[in-house]
Amino acid sequence: MQAITKLTGPILVLEQENIDTDQIIPARFLTATDFDGIGEHLFADWRLDANGEPKPGHVLNEPRARRSPILVGGHNFGCGSSREHAPHALLGFGFRVVISSQIADIFRSNSQNVGLLPVVLEADQHATLVQMDGEEITVDLEECNVVVKTSDGVEHCWPFSIDPFARHCLMRGLDRFEFLNQAEDAIVAFEENR
């Protein structure tokens, strides 16, 4: 897992509400035994035609989509089934952060577990970002805030919350198994002194 502490880059906006995990990664791609190449199937039904060719004009088929590490999705992002493949597909495509005004709990947990940072902002802050497609922002996990300079030249610093354990792991690039492996000596010592 790649560590994330502070990320600055352009945002890509998909303002549709209720984007569910079946839209993020359709069920026919869930047979993979690993996640290599799964990013190629991200939003496959939205961005590819029946022959698997890119649909002209879809924002995810624009070259800038692969250069945008921050996805701003519509309200209630990641709803639906609890497929771990969804955050892996977003990571495989190149996204490191997903921002919305609401993110489904299971999707949020799965994302944090695999290295994708889910950020929930207030509705008015999210609405501002939706209007800033392609603009550069900073997501700072150390300070737990999103830094945005709006068109009027004002810099805003919007706080977000995250589970402290998930934050610790994301900032160090650790999944839960790696976290436990790092604590092996402490675990053994605890068990010996019980």
trRosetta pair geometry for C-beta under 8 A, 3 or more apart (Angstrom, degrees):
i j d omega theta_ij theta_ji phi_ij phi_ji
1 114 6.9 -168 -108 -179 114 39
1 115 4.0 -173 -155 -69 101 127
1 169 7.9 13 99 159 155 93
1 173 4.7 174 100 -173 82 68
1 174 6.5 -126 60 -24 129 3
1 175 5.3 139 -22 -44 137 86
1 178 7.3 -140 24 16 113 149
2 96 7.7 -73 87 -122 124 115
2 115 5.8 92 46 -171 67 142
2 173 5.5 -64 175 -121 14 115
3 170 7.2 112 -149 156 55 46
3 171 6.1 25 -163 167 99 29
3 172 5.7 -62 -110 177 114 9
3 173 3.4 -74 -56 -39 73 100
4 7 6.0 -23 -157 -40 104 118
4 96 6.0 157 -101 171 138 120
4 97 7.6 158 -172 -64 153 94
4 115 7.1 129 -11 -171 114 80
4 117 5.6 -117 97 -38 154 128
4 141 5.7 93 119 -7 88 148
4 170 5.4 -39 52 165 97 96
4 171 6.8 -80 75 -98 52 42
4 173 7.6 117 -7 -75 58 76
5 140 7.7 -4 147 -155 61 60
5 141 5.5 -123 -151 57 31 106
5 142 5.3 30 -175 -43 90 102
5 171 5.3 67 -92 -140 79 86
6 138 6.5 -1 -175 -174 95 104
6 139 7.2 173 -152 89 48 51
6 140 4.7 1 -114 -115 92 70
6 141 6.7 -139 -69 23 47 75
6 142 6.3 -35 -55 7 96 108
7 69 5.9 -117 176 111 128 138
7 70 6.9 152 118 -62 122 106
7 96 5.8 -165 -120 91 164 136
7 97 6.1 -180 72 -24 146 129
7 117 7.9 175 13 34 138 144
7 138 7.0 163 86 -153 43 57
7 139 5.0 -4 59 56 94 95
7 141 7.9 47 0 -16 92 100
8 136 6.3 36 173 179 88 105
8 137 7.2 -147 -141 104 64 32
8 138 4.4 -21 -95 -99 87 84
8 139 7.8 -177 -77 21 42 60
9 67 7.6 -155 -170 151 117 69
9 68 6.5 150 139 -147 113 44
9 69 4.3 72 62 31 158 105
9 70 5.7 156 77 -3 99 101
9 136 6.2 -102 168 -135 14 83
9 137 7.6 -24 65 54 43 58
10 64 6.9 -57 100 -176 147 108
10 67 6.7 34 46 115 119 93
10 68 5.0 -78 93 -109 88 85
10 69 8.0 107 54 23 55 68
10 70 7.3 -163 102 43 32 99
10 134 5.4 -18 -169 -165 122 41
10 135 6.5 156 -138 85 76 16
10 136 5.2 -52 -79 -82 60 65
11 68 6.1 66 -170 -162 14 116
11 70 4.6 -55 -105 94 74 107
11 71 7.3 133 -162 -112 76 14
11 72 5.1 33 177 -16 127 112
11 99 7.5 -44 -133 34 127 129
11 129 6.4 -75 137 -173 173 101
11 132 6.4 58 52 103 130 96
11 133 6.6 -109 96 -129 91 38
11 134 7.0 -62 64 -12 64 12
11 135 6.2 -4 29 62 100 68
11 136 7.8 164 -9 -107 75 21
11 137 5.9 21 -38 16 114 114
12 59 6.6 150 -170 150 103 117
12 60 7.7 92 166 -93 142 63
12 64 7.1 158 -92 123 106 93
12 65 5.6 76 -119 -125 153 65
12 68 3.8 116 -31 107 105 161
12 70 7.2 156 18 86 70 55
12 71 5.4 -30 68 -110 94 65
12 72 7.0 -180 82 23 41 75
12 95 7.8 -100 42 -93 120 108
12 133 6.9 36 -145 -150 34 84
12 134 7.6 51 -95 -70 53 51
13 59 7.6 -66 70 170 61 164
13 71 8.0 144 -95 -165 24 56
13 72 4.7 -23 -106 70 71 108
13 129 7.3 168 -97 138 111 80
13 130 5.6 116 -148 -143 135 54
13 132 7.6 135 -52 68 131 54
13 133 4.1 -89 14 -92 120 97
14 19 6.6 56 121 -72 124 153
14 59 7.0 -172 -85 74 78 136
14 60 7.7 19 -79 -56 121 104
14 71 6.6 -4 13 -172 106 102
14 72 7.3 167 31 85 59 55
14 73 5.2 -10 72 -114 97 67
14 74 6.7 -86 115 -16 69 85
15 72 7.6 5 -80 115 68 95
15 73 7.7 163 -101 -170 24 33
15 74 4.9 82 175 -77 39 96
15 130 5.0 77 -105 -149 117 116
16 19 5.6 99 93 -66 103 97
16 73 7.6 -42 62 -165 69 78
16 74 4.7 -125 90 -2 31 143
17 74 4.0 -114 -77 143 44 130
17 75 4.6 -6 -127 55 101 86
17 76 5.8 53 -177 41 83 103
18 74 7.1 -37 11 99 44 119
18 75 7.4 -1 -39 91 59 74
18 76 4.8 2 -86 91 57 125
18 79 5.8 -41 -151 34 68 137
19 23 5.4 -111 -162 76 73 136
19 24 6.6 88 153 -56 102 90
19 73 5.4 -95 29 -168 141 126
19 74 6.1 124 -18 46 102 96
19 76 7.6 153 27 98 58 71
19 77 5.2 2 54 -129 105 68
19 78 7.0 16 92 -38 85 38
19 79 7.5 129 76 26 39 84
20 23 5.3 100 59 8 67 99
20 24 7.2 -124 110 -5 38 92
20 78 7.3 59 -138 -176 36 15
20 79 4.8 -60 -103 80 81 76
20 80 3.2 87 -167 -30 112 133
20 81 7.6 72 171 16 108 67
21 24 5.2 -49 -143 36 41 116
21 25 6.7 -27 174 41 72 83
21 78 6.2 42 -65 -156 85 58
21 79 7.4 -136 -14 86 79 31
21 80 4.4 -147 24 82 85 118
21 81 5.3 -108 64 62 130 73
21 82 7.4 154 -7 -90 167 10
21 83 4.9 155 155 40 139 103
21 85 7.8 108 179 69 109 84
21 86 4.2 -86 -140 -65 94 144
21 107 6.5 -163 -70 -92 109 113
22 25 7.6 -82 -138 73 24 48
22 26 6.1 45 -178 -118 68 49
22 27 6.0 -14 -131 -38 96 88
22 80 5.6 -127 -4 178 89 158
22 81 6.7 73 -48 21 92 109
22 83 8.0 102 -70 12 57 139
23 26 7.6 19 -117 -70 19 71
23 43 6.4 12 156 -117 76 73
23 45 6.9 -97 -137 55 62 115
23 46 6.7 52 -172 -36 95 118
23 80 8.0 154 9 -13 83 158
24 42 6.6 -36 -178 -149 64 73
24 43 6.4 -35 -133 -64 34 69
24 78 7.2 17 -33 -105 148 63
24 86 4.3 59 97 -142 141 98
24 89 6.0 145 151 71 91 135
24 90 6.8 -37 -166 -52 119 97
25 29 5.5 -105 178 75 92 125
25 30 7.1 113 129 -69 111 81
25 38 6.8 2 -127 175 136 107
25 41 6.0 68 -138 110 83 105
25 42 6.5 -44 -81 -107 79 48
25 44 7.6 59 -137 -2 45 103
25 83 6.7 -130 70 113 115 138
25 85 4.7 -126 96 123 157 109
25 86 5.2 -150 14 -94 111 57
25 88 7.9 15 -53 67 160 85
25 89 4.2 176 -72 -30 120 156
26 29 5.7 87 72 7 73 102
26 41 7.1 -109 36 168 87 110
26 44 5.4 -82 8 52 119 115
26 45 5.5 102 -62 -26 132 111
27 30 5.5 -40 -161 1 50 123
28 31 7.6 -29 176 -5 44 106
29 32 6.7 -1 170 -15 69 110
29 38 6.7 124 158 -142 122 85
29 41 4.3 142 -114 152 162 163
29 44 6.9 136 -33 -9 139 147
29 85 6.9 160 107 170 94 148
29 89 7.8 75 113 -90 141 130
30 83 6.4 -84 -111 -143 124 135
30 85 5.5 -128 -111 -17 78 159
32 35 6.7 107 119 -93 135 37
32 36 7.8 -159 -174 48 132 64
32 37 7.9 -163 -124 70 147 92
32 38 6.1 -140 44 -83 166 105
32 85 7.4 118 49 -116 112 122
35 38 4.7 -58 -164 1 69 133
35 85 7.1 -179 -112 -127 100 68
35 88 4.2 -95 -143 180 141 138
35 89 7.9 -125 -158 -61 103 52
35 92 6.5 -144 158 -61 98 128
37 40 5.4 -21 179 8 77 118
37 41 8.0 64 137 -9 75 96
37 92 6.9 56 146 -168 6 138
38 41 5.9 -60 -169 36 54 107
38 42 7.7 85 137 -51 69 78
38 85 6.2 -136 -167 -161 146 91
38 88 5.4 30 78 122 148 105
38 89 4.9 -98 136 -92 101 71
38 92 4.8 152 70 -1 75 166
39 42 5.4 -11 -162 -24 52 116
39 88 7.9 -117 -59 140 74 64
39 89 5.6 146 -98 -163 45 51
39 90 7.6 -61 -115 81 88 1
39 91 7.0 -107 -79 88 114 48
39 92 2.4 -152 -41 117 101 91
39 93 3.8 -176 -163 -54 105 52
39 94 7.0 98 -165 -18 147 63
40 92 7.3 -70 -10 136 56 122
40 93 7.9 166 -57 -90 26 76
41 44 4.7 -27 -165 -53 67 123
41 89 6.2 -81 77 -131 82 121
42 47 7.8 20 98 26 72 137
42 60 7.2 -145 107 -168 105 141
42 89 4.4 153 -87 160 84 106
42 90 6.4 115 -122 -82 131 44
42 92 7.0 -179 -43 75 115 98
42 93 4.4 -26 -1 -59 158 135
43 46 4.2 -42 172 43 100 118
43 47 5.2 70 110 -5 102 109
43 60 5.6 155 73 -24 140 175
44 47 6.8 -78 -132 51 21 84
44 48 5.1 -29 -168 27 66 124
45 48 7.2 -48 -88 53 16 84
46 55 7.8 -108 143 28 46 138
46 58 6.5 144 140 -151 83 140
46 60 6.9 76 102 23 112 139
47 54 6.2 -26 158 -139 88 73
47 55 5.8 -144 -168 28 38 100
47 58 4.5 -177 -122 116 76 154
47 60 4.4 -79 -88 77 144 120
47 61 5.4 164 -165 -47 109 97
48 52 5.3 -10 180 -147 131 36
48 53 6.4 137 -155 64 78 26
48 54 6.2 -52 -102 -94 65 37
48 55 6.5 -156 -102 -20 11 87
49 52 7.2 -54 68 15 63 15
49 53 5.1 -12 38 60 107 84
49 54 7.8 18 -3 92 86 9
49 55 5.5 126 -51 -76 83 83
54 58 7.0 -139 -177 43 84 114
54 61 4.2 126 -171 -130 122 133
55 58 4.6 68 80 -19 102 122
55 61 6.5 -167 62 -21 60 150
56 61 7.4 -115 -118 94 23 150
57 61 7.6 40 56 59 22 123
58 61 4.6 76 69 7 90 109
58 62 7.7 -146 96 -21 49 79
59 62 5.7 -38 -159 7 42 117
59 65 6.3 129 145 -79 66 116
59 133 8.0 -76 -142 -162 141 136
60 65 4.9 115 -145 -141 40 159
60 93 7.9 -40 -159 -164 109 142
61 65 6.9 60 14 9 11 147
62 65 5.2 117 65 -21 74 98
63 66 6.4 -57 -170 32 48 104
63 67 7.0 28 143 -6 73 112
64 67 5.4 -68 -151 47 47 107
64 68 6.0 52 151 -35 78 105
64 134 6.7 -5 163 -114 153 94
65 68 5.9 -55 -147 24 30 113
65 93 7.7 -51 145 167 101 114
65 94 7.8 121 135 58 66 130
66 93 7.3 -121 -110 170 69 73
66 94 5.1 106 -155 2 58 163
67 94 7.6 -30 -61 150 15 150
68 71 7.0 99 123 -74 112 61
68 94 7.4 97 64 110 53 115
68 95 7.3 -5 107 -96 78 79
68 134 7.8 -86 -93 -107 125 46
69 94 6.5 -99 -101 149 60 82
69 95 6.2 128 -168 -138 42 40
69 96 4.6 -2 180 18 104 104
69 97 6.5 58 134 20 83 90
70 95 7.0 109 -100 -147 12 86
70 96 7.1 -40 -74 58 59 80
70 97 4.6 -12 -116 69 79 110
70 98 7.9 170 -162 -85 56 25
70 99 6.5 18 -180 -5 100 113
70 137 6.6 -89 76 60 167 105
70 139 6.4 154 -104 -18 129 128
71 90 6.7 -98 10 -153 149 117
71 95 4.7 -16 -18 -127 112 141
71 97 7.1 -180 29 93 65 57
71 98 5.0 -17 71 -112 102 71
71 99 7.2 177 91 25 50 70
72 98 7.9 151 -94 -163 24 52
72 99 4.8 -26 -109 70 72 103
72 100 7.2 144 -165 -78 56 55
72 126 7.4 161 -165 -155 108 77
72 129 4.9 -160 -129 137 152 119
72 130 6.2 -157 134 -85 131 56
72 133 7.8 -129 49 -93 125 68
73 77 3.8 91 98 -101 138 134
73 78 7.8 105 87 -25 162 78
73 98 6.0 3 0 -169 116 100
73 99 7.2 162 23 76 69 47
73 100 4.7 -32 73 -79 89 111
74 77 6.5 143 67 -69 52 88
74 100 6.7 20 96 -134 21 108
74 130 7.8 58 -98 -107 64 127
75 100 6.3 142 -111 179 28 104
75 101 4.8 -30 -105 59 83 110
75 102 5.3 41 -167 30 73 103
75 123 7.7 12 -96 -119 118 91
75 126 7.4 101 -78 131 78 154
76 79 5.2 1 163 -35 97 126
76 100 7.3 -130 18 160 17 141
76 102 4.8 1 -73 88 50 117
76 103 7.8 149 -148 -96 23 22
76 104 6.9 53 -170 -54 66 85
77 98 6.2 -159 131 160 150 123
77 100 3.9 -166 2 -53 124 160
77 102 7.0 155 16 89 69 58
77 103 5.1 -28 67 -109 93 73
77 104 7.1 -127 93 -1 45 83
77 107 7.2 -135 119 107 72 155
78 86 6.5 133 -131 133 88 148
78 98 7.5 95 -42 126 121 156
78 100 7.9 -160 5 12 96 154
78 103 5.4 32 34 -163 126 79
78 104 4.3 -137 100 33 88 104
78 106 7.7 -159 144 77 109 70
78 107 2.8 166 162 139 132 174
78 108 7.0 142 90 -41 154 60
78 111 7.5 -66 -112 -38 158 124
78 118 7.5 -43 -8 -117 157 136
79 104 4.5 152 -89 -64 51 133
79 107 7.3 -75 -58 -15 24 135
80 104 7.4 -117 26 -44 54 172
82 106 4.1 -77 -114 161 101 145
82 107 7.6 -139 -127 -60 59 57
82 110 6.8 161 -174 -46 78 133
83 86 5.3 104 88 -20 93 96
83 110 7.8 69 99 -142 33 170
84 87 6.9 -54 -170 39 52 96
84 88 6.4 48 141 -15 74 115
84 110 5.0 -155 -113 -151 64 123
84 113 7.7 -62 -132 81 108 127
84 114 6.9 128 -171 -45 95 137
85 88 5.4 -69 -150 47 38 115
85 89 5.9 43 154 -29 75 104
86 89 5.8 -52 -148 29 28 110
86 90 6.8 26 154 -15 61 103
86 107 6.4 -51 91 -129 141 100
86 110 7.0 72 58 105 98 143
87 90 5.5 -51 -148 36 40 113
87 91 6.3 40 153 -17 69 104
87 107 7.0 147 -51 -168 103 74
87 110 5.2 176 3 121 130 96
87 111 4.1 -178 -107 -99 143 66
87 113 8.0 121 70 58 154 80
87 114 5.1 143 108 56 124 131
87 116 4.3 -150 -165 25 109 144
88 91 5.7 -54 -147 40 33 111
88 92 6.0 35 153 -22 66 109
88 114 5.8 -84 -73 171 76 160
89 92 5.5 -54 -143 38 30 114
89 93 6.4 32 155 -22 63 105
90 93 5.9 -55 -152 33 29 111
90 95 4.5 -53 171 60 90 124
90 98 6.5 -23 -177 -59 159 120
90 111 7.8 -11 55 -118 139 103
90 116 5.7 66 87 -121 121 149
91 94 7.8 101 180 -31 30 8
91 95 6.6 -88 -84 69 33 70
91 96 7.2 64 -119 -97 74 49
91 114 6.6 -123 -19 129 150 112
91 115 6.3 70 -109 84 144 102
91 116 5.3 -118 -61 -69 100 105
95 98 6.5 54 154 -65 135 80
95 116 6.9 40 110 -135 94 110
96 115 7.8 -59 -145 143 76 87
96 116 6.7 -161 -165 -128 34 61
96 117 6.4 23 145 19 73 100
97 116 7.3 165 -93 -173 24 68
97 117 4.6 -24 -109 71 77 103
97 118 7.8 160 -160 -87 59 21
97 119 6.1 10 -173 -3 105 117
97 139 5.0 126 -114 32 167 169
98 103 6.9 114 110 -108 113 133
98 111 6.8 -95 29 -134 123 154
98 116 6.4 29 -4 162 104 112
98 117 7.4 175 25 88 63 53
98 118 5.3 -18 67 -112 99 67
98 119 7.0 174 86 26 47 73
99 119 4.6 -23 -104 74 78 105
99 120 7.7 164 -154 -87 59 22
99 121 6.2 19 -171 -5 105 113
99 126 7.0 -174 146 -117 98 87
99 129 6.3 -56 112 135 138 168
99 139 7.6 -149 -64 -91 119 131
99 146 7.1 68 -114 -97 141 153
100 103 5.1 129 54 -63 121 83
100 118 7.9 -29 24 -165 97 90
100 119 7.8 139 23 83 53 60
100 120 6.3 -28 76 -111 69 66
100 121 7.7 179 94 29 22 80
100 126 6.5 37 -177 -132 33 135
101 120 6.7 64 -169 -160 20 78
101 121 6.2 -60 -99 73 59 69
101 122 7.1 -4 -132 147 92 18
101 123 4.8 56 -144 -100 140 60
101 126 3.9 -103 -63 5 95 167
101 127 7.8 28 -63 -38 134 71
102 120 6.4 42 -104 -134 27 116
103 107 6.0 -120 172 87 90 113
103 108 4.9 109 117 -70 116 102
103 111 7.9 -46 169 12 140 148
103 118 4.8 170 146 -178 171 127
103 119 8.0 105 -22 62 142 24
103 120 5.5 -126 8 -73 101 101
104 107 4.3 74 71 15 98 112
104 108 6.6 -165 89 -14 46 87
105 108 5.6 -56 -148 33 28 114
105 109 6.4 25 157 -16 65 105
106 109 5.7 -52 -148 37 34 111
106 110 6.2 32 154 -16 66 106
107 110 5.8 -55 -144 40 31 110
107 111 6.1 35 155 -24 65 107
107 118 7.1 123 120 -92 87 151
108 111 5.8 -56 -149 33 27 113
108 112 6.5 24 156 -16 63 106
108 118 4.6 -124 -126 71 75 159
109 112 6.0 -56 -148 36 29 108
109 113 6.4 30 154 -21 63 110
110 113 5.7 -60 -150 35 31 114
110 114 6.6 3 162 -1 66 112
111 114 6.5 -78 -151 45 26 92
111 116 4.0 -82 -161 80 90 103
111 117 7.2 179 146 -63 114 3
111 118 4.6 96 83 -34 152 109
112 116 7.5 -84 -59 68 28 63
112 117 7.5 57 -99 -113 66 44
112 118 6.7 -74 -50 18 83 101
112 162 7.6 155 -105 -165 129 108
112 163 7.0 38 -150 45 169 116
112 166 3.9 -28 -171 -150 140 125
112 169 7.3 88 166 73 90 121
112 170 6.4 -78 -151 -58 76 117
113 166 7.9 -66 -58 -122 52 99
113 175 6.3 52 179 -144 66 91
113 176 6.5 -25 -139 -20 92 106
114 175 7.1 14 -105 -105 38 112
115 170 6.7 142 -130 -126 51 77
115 173 7.0 26 -115 -136 116 63
115 175 7.5 -62 -44 -74 92 87
117 139 6.8 152 102 140 144 142
117 141 6.4 -108 -124 -83 148 123
117 162 7.8 -39 -155 -106 90 148
117 170 6.0 94 -87 -162 95 149
119 139 6.3 -125 -47 -139 157 127
119 146 6.5 108 166 -59 151 122
119 160 4.9 -10 -156 -168 89 174
119 162 7.9 -49 -102 -67 65 111
120 160 6.1 142 60 -147 55 110
120 161 7.7 -29 58 48 101 76
121 125 4.1 -106 161 93 123 122
121 126 4.8 158 79 -57 107 82
121 129 7.2 101 52 -5 156 136
121 146 6.5 -48 -85 23 127 145
121 158 5.6 29 -135 143 114 141
121 160 6.1 -65 -80 -85 66 109
122 125 4.6 85 59 10 83 107
122 126 6.9 -153 90 -7 39 89
122 158 7.2 -130 21 -159 97 121
123 126 5.7 -56 -145 39 29 113
123 127 6.2 33 155 -23 64 106
124 127 5.5 -48 -145 34 33 115
124 128 6.7 39 151 -23 62 99
125 128 5.7 -50 -156 29 34 113
125 129 6.8 32 148 -16 64 103
125 146 7.5 120 168 68 130 130
125 148 8.0 154 -162 18 92 148
125 156 7.6 -167 -127 137 100 144
125 158 4.8 108 -142 -127 149 155
126 129 5.7 -55 -153 35 36 111
126 130 6.5 42 150 -27 67 101
127 130 5.6 -46 -149 26 34 117
127 131 7.1 28 154 -12 60 104
128 131 6.1 -66 -164 37 34 107
128 132 6.7 24 146 -20 67 116
128 148 7.0 115 120 129 125 158
128 150 6.6 -60 -172 -102 124 117
128 156 7.8 28 114 40 163 160
129 132 5.4 -68 -149 37 40 113
129 137 7.3 -22 -122 -44 104 159
129 148 6.9 -107 -86 -106 86 151
130 133 7.6 1 178 -48 38 86
132 135 3.9 -59 173 27 99 134
132 137 7.4 79 120 -47 143 117
132 148 7.2 -152 -22 -156 177 120
132 150 7.6 -102 -84 -120 128 64
135 148 7.8 62 120 -150 129 91
137 146 6.2 10 162 -178 126 95
137 147 6.5 165 -172 81 76 56
137 148 4.9 -17 -122 -96 112 77
137 149 8.0 -172 -105 17 67 66
138 146 7.1 160 86 -159 54 49
138 147 4.2 -2 59 53 105 107
138 148 8.0 -154 33 -61 67 46
139 146 5.4 -16 -105 -108 69 79
139 147 8.0 -156 -71 21 26 72
140 143 4.4 11 121 41 125 101
140 144 7.2 -61 99 -2 79 14
140 145 5.4 0 57 60 107 73
140 146 7.5 -178 20 -86 75 29
140 147 6.5 46 -11 -12 115 106
141 144 6.7 27 -157 -79 36 53
141 162 7.5 -23 -146 27 88 158
141 167 6.3 174 177 -147 102 88
141 170 6.2 -119 -164 109 157 122
141 171 5.8 -166 115 -81 128 94
142 171 7.0 100 -80 -119 69 131
144 159 5.9 35 119 -156 92 79
144 160 5.7 -134 176 66 82 65
144 161 6.7 37 -177 -101 135 33
144 162 6.3 -150 -121 15 111 102
144 167 7.4 -34 -80 -118 107 140
145 157 5.0 16 166 180 143 85
145 158 6.0 151 -162 75 82 39
145 159 5.0 -46 -97 -96 88 50
145 160 6.7 153 -105 11 33 76
146 157 7.5 160 76 -156 43 43
146 158 4.7 -18 57 61 94 100
146 160 6.5 55 -19 -18 99 117
147 155 6.6 -2 -172 -175 92 101
147 156 7.2 167 -151 85 45 52
147 157 5.4 -9 -101 -104 76 73
147 158 7.9 -174 -76 21 30 71
148 155 7.2 160 86 -154 40 55
148 156 4.9 -13 63 58 90 100
148 158 6.9 12 9 -1 112 112
149 153 6.8 -15 -178 -152 101 31
149 154 7.1 170 -151 85 61 33
149 155 4.8 -29 -95 -96 80 73
149 156 7.6 171 -88 15 29 71
150 153 7.4 -42 77 21 67 19
150 154 5.3 -4 44 59 105 85
150 155 8.0 -174 10 -88 71 25
150 156 6.5 47 -23 -9 105 115
162 166 5.7 -114 165 83 100 113
162 167 4.8 119 103 -64 120 102
162 170 7.9 -51 159 22 150 144
163 166 4.1 74 71 11 102 111
163 167 6.7 -171 87 -13 50 85
164 167 5.5 -54 -145 36 31 115
164 168 6.3 37 155 -23 65 103
165 168 5.6 -49 -150 32 32 115
165 169 6.5 27 155 -13 64 106
166 169 5.9 -59 -149 41 31 108
166 170 6.0 29 156 -19 67 110
167 170 5.9 -56 -141 39 27 109
167 171 6.1 23 162 -17 64 111
168 171 6.3 -64 -150 37 22 107
168 172 6.6 -4 160 3 60 116
168 174 7.8 -30 124 50 77 122
168 179 8.0 80 112 -118 109 128
169 172 6.2 -77 -148 49 28 97
169 173 7.9 -113 167 63 59 8
169 174 4.5 -105 -148 74 77 90
169 175 6.9 70 -177 -113 127 17
169 176 7.1 -23 -118 -73 153 53
169 179 5.8 -55 -103 -65 106 128
170 173 7.6 33 -170 -71 29 34
174 178 4.2 -143 -151 94 82 116
174 179 4.7 104 147 -62 132 79
174 182 7.0 -51 -125 -8 143 137
175 178 5.1 92 48 12 66 104
175 179 7.1 -121 100 -9 33 91
176 179 5.4 -50 -149 32 34 116
176 180 6.5 32 154 -16 65 103
177 180 5.7 -54 -151 38 33 109
177 181 6.3 36 151 -21 66 105
178 181 5.5 -50 -144 35 34 114
178 182 6.5 38 155 -21 64 102
179 182 5.9 -56 -155 33 29 111
179 183 6.6 12 152 -6 63 112
180 183 5.7 -68 -148 46 34 104
180 184 7.1 69 149 -65 64 72
180 187 7.4 29 -166 -43 79 149
181 184 5.7 -10 -162 -36 39 112
183 186 4.8 -58 -169 49 77 115
183 187 5.5 84 128 -31 89 99
184 187 5.6 -57 -145 35 30 112
184 188 6.3 29 158 -18 67 106
185 188 5.8 -54 -147 37 30 110
185 189 6.3 29 155 -17 64 108
186 189 5.7 -54 -145 38 30 112
186 190 6.3 35 154 -22 64 105
187 190 5.8 -54 -150 34 29 112
187 191 6.4 26 154 -16 64 107
188 191 5.8 -57 -148 38 30 110
188 192 6.3 28 155 -19 65 108
189 192 5.8 -56 -146 36 30 111
189 193 6.3 12 160 -6 65 113
190 193 6.2 -73 -149 45 27 99
190 194 6.8 47 153 -50 64 94
191 194 5.9 -32 -153 -6 34 118
